[in-house]
Amino acid sequence: MEERFALAAFRSRQQVMRFDSALRRSGVATQIISTPKDIQVGCGLSVRFEVGDAKKDQVVYRRYNPGNLIRFYLFTRLPGESKGRITPLT
């Protein structure tokens, strides 16, 4: 089964925590994860969320503006692959 999720990468761990908290208050299920090595930027942590929540998450980001966002990304890994693909979300 394909593994697919969205994430927001930040330059600061404090901003990761703020954004995660803002999303949870808005009713979005999140998880703080280690940023995938393919991105190789930021503080090493990202906020993971479902792809279907991406638009809402971007609205929450603009509303709370925690700052230091690098970018929103889509992570995809097909069955049998050891490494996933990372693409920017627009």
WODANOR-V797124 format. One record per pair of residues at least 6 apart in sequence whose ideal C-beta (glycine too) atoms are under 8 Angstrom apart, sorted by the first residue. I is the first residue (numbers start at 1). J is the second residue. D is the distance in whole Angstrom. If there is no record, write none. Layout:
i->I j->J d->D
i->I j->J d->D
//
This chain:
i->1 j->79 d->6
i->2 j->76 d->7
i->2 j->77 d->7
i->2 j->78 d->6
i->2 j->79 d->7
i->3 j->75 d->7
i->3 j->76 d->7
i->3 j->77 d->4
i->3 j->84 d->7
i->4 j->51 d->6
i->4 j->74 d->7
i->4 j->75 d->7
i->4 j->76 d->5
i->4 j->77 d->8
i->5 j->48 d->5
i->5 j->49 d->7
i->5 j->50 d->6
i->5 j->51 d->6
i->5 j->74 d->8
i->5 j->75 d->5
i->6 j->48 d->7
i->6 j->49 d->5
i->6 j->50 d->7
i->6 j->51 d->5
i->6 j->53 d->7
i->6 j->54 d->5
i->6 j->57 d->7
i->6 j->72 d->6
i->6 j->73 d->7
i->6 j->74 d->6
i->6 j->75 d->7
i->6 j->89 d->6
i->7 j->33 d->7
i->7 j->35 d->8
i->7 j->36 d->8
i->7 j->46 d->4
i->7 j->47 d->6
i->7 j->48 d->5
i->7 j->49 d->7
i->7 j->72 d->7
i->7 j->73 d->5
i->7 j->75 d->6
i->8 j->19 d->6
i->8 j->46 d->6
i->8 j->47 d->5
i->8 j->49 d->8
i->8 j->57 d->7
i->8 j->61 d->7
i->8 j->69 d->6
i->8 j->71 d->8
i->8 j->72 d->5
i->8 j->73 d->8
i->9 j->35 d->5
i->9 j->39 d->6
i->9 j->41 d->6
i->9 j->42 d->5
i->9 j->46 d->5
i->9 j->69 d->8
i->9 j->70 d->4
i->9 j->71 d->6
i->9 j->73 d->6
i->10 j->16 d->5
i->10 j->19 d->7
i->10 j->42 d->6
i->10 j->43 d->6
i->10 j->45 d->7
i->10 j->46 d->7
i->10 j->47 d->8
i->10 j->66 d->8
i->10 j->68 d->5
i->10 j->69 d->6
i->10 j->70 d->6
i->11 j->41 d->8
i->11 j->42 d->5
i->11 j->43 d->6
i->11 j->68 d->4
i->11 j->70 d->6
i->12 j->43 d->6
i->12 j->67 d->8
i->12 j->68 d->5
i->13 j->43 d->5
i->13 j->44 d->8
i->13 j->45 d->6
i->15 j->66 d->5
i->15 j->67 d->6
i->15 j->68 d->4
i->15 j->69 d->7
i->16 j->32 d->6
i->16 j->43 d->7
i->16 j->45 d->5
i->16 j->46 d->7
i->16 j->47 d->6
i->17 j->32 d->8
i->18 j->64 d->7
i->18 j->66 d->4
i->19 j->47 d->5
i->19 j->60 d->8
i->19 j->61 d->7
i->19 j->64 d->7
i->19 j->66 d->5
i->19 j->69 d->8
i->20 j->30 d->5
i->20 j->32 d->6
i->20 j->47 d->5
i->22 j->60 d->5
i->22 j->61 d->8
i->22 j->63 d->8
i->22 j->64 d->4
i->22 j->66 d->7
i->23 j->30 d->5
i->23 j->47 d->7
i->23 j->49 d->7
i->23 j->57 d->6
i->23 j->60 d->6
i->24 j->30 d->6
i->26 j->56 d->7
i->26 j->60 d->5
i->28 j->49 d->6
i->28 j->53 d->5
i->28 j->56 d->6
i->28 j->57 d->6
i->28 j->60 d->7
i->29 j->49 d->7
i->29 j->50 d->7
i->29 j->53 d->8
i->30 j->47 d->5
i->30 j->48 d->6
i->30 j->49 d->5
i->31 j->47 d->8
i->31 j->48 d->4
i->31 j->49 d->8
i->32 j->45 d->6
i->32 j->46 d->7
i->32 j->47 d->6
i->32 j->48 d->7
i->33 j->45 d->7
i->33 j->46 d->6
i->33 j->47 d->8
i->33 j->48 d->5
i->34 j->44 d->6
i->34 j->45 d->7
i->34 j->46 d->8
i->35 j->41 d->8
i->35 j->42 d->5
i->35 j->43 d->8
i->35 j->44 d->6
i->35 j->45 d->6
i->35 j->46 d->4
i->36 j->46 d->8
i->36 j->75 d->6
i->36 j->84 d->7
i->36 j->86 d->6
i->38 j->83 d->7
i->38 j->84 d->7
i->38 j->85 d->8
i->38 j->86 d->4
i->39 j->46 d->8
i->39 j->70 d->8
i->39 j->73 d->7
i->39 j->86 d->6
i->41 j->70 d->5
i->42 j->70 d->5
i->46 j->73 d->8
i->49 j->57 d->6
i->51 j->74 d->7
i->54 j->72 d->7
i->54 j->89 d->6
i->57 j->72 d->7
i->58 j->72 d->7
i->61 j->69 d->7
i->71 j->88 d->5
i->71 j->89 d->8
i->72 j->88 d->7
i->72 j->89 d->4
i->73 j->86 d->5
i->73 j->87 d->7
i->73 j->88 d->6
i->73 j->89 d->6
i->74 j->86 d->7
i->74 j->87 d->5
i->74 j->88 d->8
i->74 j->89 d->5
i->75 j->84 d->5
i->75 j->85 d->7
i->75 j->86 d->6
i->76 j->84 d->6
i->76 j->85 d->5
i->76 j->87 d->8
i->77 j->83 d->7
i->77 j->84 d->4
i->77 j->85 d->7
//
